[in-house]
Amino acid sequence: MSDKEQNGGAPIDLRHLAEQTFGSAELEAEVLRLFLAQSRDCLDRLNATLDARTAHLLLGSARGIGATAVATAAAELEARLLRGGDGRDELARLKKAVAGANAFIEVRLGAGG
């Protein structure tokens, strides 16, 4: 079963997110805004220089909010870079996963980010 199927099609596992934020809507919104900023920063950094540490940072952030497709893509990029690969294909998949998660978050927050 894919990540999307497990999460009912959503790029964020809302049950996981609720557990991490203790059911607090305010804390959830804060955490999601932080993820938006960090994911954009990480992608900017990865576009400039592919680096396993940056991929790992995004991996941890994604796991924290339940963005499983982002976490999977970041883990694949990290692994490829650690093996000495160029990581271009993995970066493209990561960008797509982040775009989906961030679009979902922006709708959930009810604003453009």
C-alpha positions in Angstrom: 0.0 0.0 0.0 1.4 3.4 -1.0 1.8 6.4 1.4 -1.1 8.1 -0.3 -3.4 5.1 0.1 -2.5 4.8 3.8 -3.3 8.5 4.4 -6.6 8.4 2.5 -5.0 10.3 -0.4 -3.8 13.2 1.7 -0.1 14.1 1.6 -0.1 14.7 5.4 -1.2 12.0 7.9 -3.6 14.1 9.9 -3.9 11.6 12.7 -0.1 11.6 13.2 -0.1 15.4 13.0 -2.9 15.6 15.7 -0.9 13.3 17.9 2.2 15.4 17.5 0.4 18.6 18.3 -1.8 17.2 21.1 -4.9 18.1 19.2 -4.2 21.8 19.4 -5.2 23.7 16.3 -2.9 26.5 17.2 0.1 24.3 17.6 -0.8 22.4 14.4 -0.9 25.7 12.5 2.4 26.8 13.9 4.1 23.5 13.1 2.7 23.5 9.6 3.9 27.1 9.0 7.4 26.1 10.2 7.4 23.1 7.8 6.4 25.4 4.9 9.3 27.7 5.6 11.8 24.9 6.3 10.8 22.8 3.3 11.2 25.9 1.0 14.6 26.7 2.5 15.8 23.1 2.2 14.7 23.0 -1.5 16.5 26.2 -2.2 19.6 24.8 -0.6 19.3 21.5 -2.5 18.8 23.4 -5.7 22.1 25.3 -5.0 24.1 22.3 -3.8 22.9 18.7 -3.4 23.8 17.8 0.1 22.8 14.7 2.1 22.6 16.7 5.4 20.0 19.0 3.9 18.0 16.0 2.6 18.2 14.5 6.1 17.0 17.7 7.7 13.9 17.7 5.5 13.4 14.0 6.1 13.1 14.6 9.9 10.8 17.6 9.5 8.5 15.6 7.1 8.4 12.7 9.5 7.5 15.0 12.3 4.3 16.2 10.6 3.4 13.0 8.9 4.4 14.0 5.4 5.3 10.5 4.4 5.8 11.0 0.7 8.2 13.9 1.4 10.0 11.8 4.0 10.3 8.9 1.6 11.6 11.1 -1.2 14.1 12.9 1.1 15.4 9.5 2.4 15.9 8.3 -1.2 17.8 11.5 -2.0 19.9 11.2 1.1 20.8 7.6 0.4 21.6 8.3 -3.3 23.9 11.2 -2.3 25.6 9.1 0.4 26.3 6.4 -2.2 27.9 9.1 -4.4 25.1 9.4 -7.0 24.1 12.7 -8.5 20.6 12.7 -7.0 18.9 14.6 -9.8 16.1 12.1 -10.2 15.5 11.8 -6.5 15.5 15.6 -6.2 12.8 15.9 -8.8 10.7 13.4 -6.9 11.3 15.3 -3.7 10.3 18.6 -5.3 7.0 17.0 -6.4 6.3 15.6 -3.0 7.1 18.9 -1.2 4.9 20.8 -3.7 2.0 18.4 -2.9 2.5 18.6 0.8 2.9 22.4 0.8 -0.2 22.9 -1.3 -2.2 20.7 1.1 -0.8 22.7 4.1 -1.7 26.1 2.5 -5.3 25.0 1.9 -5.4 23.6 5.5 -4.1 26.9 6.9 -6.6 28.8 4.7 -4.0 31.1 3.3 -1.2 31.3 0.8 1.3 30.2 3.4 
